[in-house]
Amino acid sequence: MDIENLVLKNRSYRRFYQDERIDREQLVELVNLARLSASGSNKQALKFLIVNDPSDCDKVFPSTLWAGYLTNWDGPEKGEQPSAYIIILGDKEISKSFGVDHGIAAQSILLGATEKGYGGCMIGSIRREKLREDLNISSRFDILLIIAMGKPREKVVIDEVKDGDIEYWRDDEDIHHVPKRSLDDLIIDL
Ligand SMILES: Cc1cc2nc3c(=O)[nH]c(=O)nc-3n(C[C@H](O)[C@H](O)[C@H](O)COP(=O)(O)O)c2cc1C
């Protein structure tokens, strides 16, 4: 897949075939993509918690918050929940701040997941204290981002932003629409 098609296919997916597991080996391959990615001052202070066992996934899911603009939807139901998570942690023994490293790592992981036929969603809205308790995550680590993953069970399309409205929405056929601003709106000339 060329880079444009890979990026196009790499949408945020929030409903999955929960029974389609992702084995640990594949998740380790995805973490390797993050390992090879850019890191501010090359500190490489991120750590990655791999979760794919169904009972462990059940411990992560309650700490995730989904699709704030879809106010009538509480997130994926049982059967449509992610079948794996990679939780990105910041190791405070290596650095006090993590800059944009976790965003870069997350994008590498999701592009890799897309190439493997999976999909996912970055989750920044996290019940952090609950997650720390439920997974027994040491205070040495900041909880930066969760990447929820699985075999996508929804269609996502890109629209143009109209009248400045950037909120994503779902139509009657349950297709998820993501408005993107035009290049003309993004590029500023000198
Ligand atoms: C840093 C970051 C945090 C995000 N956190 C959440 C989240 O907590 N819950 C969620 O449902 N989506 C979350 N998203 C997904 C965005 O809503 C999504 O990227 C946006 O709607 C555009 O859709 P697209 O990824 O398909 O282009 C997050 C995305 C980013 C980059």
The ligand as a MOL file (V3000), in Angstrom:
LIG
                    3D

  0  0  0     0  0            999 V3000
M  V30 BEGIN CTAB
M  V30 COUNTS 31 33 0 0 0
M  V30 BEGIN ATOM
M  V30 1 C -3.9570 12.6030 20.9060 0
M  V30 2 C -5.2990 12.0090 20.5160 0
M  V30 3 C -6.1660 11.6130 21.5150 0
M  V30 4 C -7.3950 11.0360 21.1680 0
M  V30 5 N -8.2210 10.6160 22.1800 0
M  V30 6 C -9.3870 10.0280 21.8550 0
M  V30 7 C -10.2270 9.5250 22.8870 0
M  V30 8 O -9.9400 9.6450 24.0720 0
M  V30 9 N -11.3700 8.8920 22.5290 0
M  V30 10 C -11.7260 8.7360 21.2060 0
M  V30 11 O -12.7780 8.1420 20.9440 0
M  V30 12 N -10.9580 9.2160 20.2050 0
M  V30 13 C -9.8000 9.8440 20.4960 0
M  V30 14 N -8.9760 10.3030 19.4940 0
M  V30 15 C -9.3420 10.0940 18.0800 0
M  V30 16 C -9.8140 11.3990 17.3920 0
M  V30 17 O -11.1190 11.6680 17.7950 0
M  V30 18 C -9.7280 11.1960 15.8550 0
M  V30 19 O -8.3770 11.1810 15.4940 0
M  V30 20 C -10.4610 12.3150 15.0990 0
M  V30 21 O -11.8450 12.2100 15.3050 0
M  V30 22 C -10.1900 12.2520 13.5960 0
M  V30 23 O -10.5360 10.9840 13.0710 0
M  V30 24 P -9.4560 10.1700 12.2530 0
M  V30 25 O -8.4180 9.6780 13.2400 0
M  V30 26 O -10.2070 9.0270 11.6260 0
M  V30 27 O -8.8400 11.0900 11.2560 0
M  V30 28 C -7.7500 10.8810 19.8080 0
M  V30 29 C -6.8560 11.2820 18.8090 0
M  V30 30 C -5.6330 11.8350 19.1600 0
M  V30 31 C -4.6730 12.2530 18.0660 0
M  V30 END ATOM
M  V30 BEGIN BOND
M  V30 1 1 1 2
M  V30 2 1 2 3
M  V30 3 2 2 30
M  V30 4 2 3 4
M  V30 5 1 4 5
M  V30 6 1 4 28
M  V30 7 2 5 6
M  V30 8 1 6 7
M  V30 9 1 6 13
M  V30 10 2 7 8
M  V30 11 1 7 9
M  V30 12 1 9 10
M  V30 13 2 10 11
M  V30 14 1 10 12
M  V30 15 2 12 13
M  V30 16 1 13 14
M  V30 17 1 14 15
M  V30 18 1 14 28
M  V30 19 1 15 16
M  V30 20 1 16 17
M  V30 21 1 16 18
M  V30 22 1 18 19
M  V30 23 1 18 20
M  V30 24 1 20 21
M  V30 25 1 20 22
M  V30 26 1 22 23
M  V30 27 1 23 24
M  V30 28 2 24 25
M  V30 29 1 24 26
M  V30 30 1 24 27
M  V30 31 2 28 29
M  V30 32 1 29 30
M  V30 33 1 30 31
M  V30 END BOND
M  V30 END CTAB
M  END
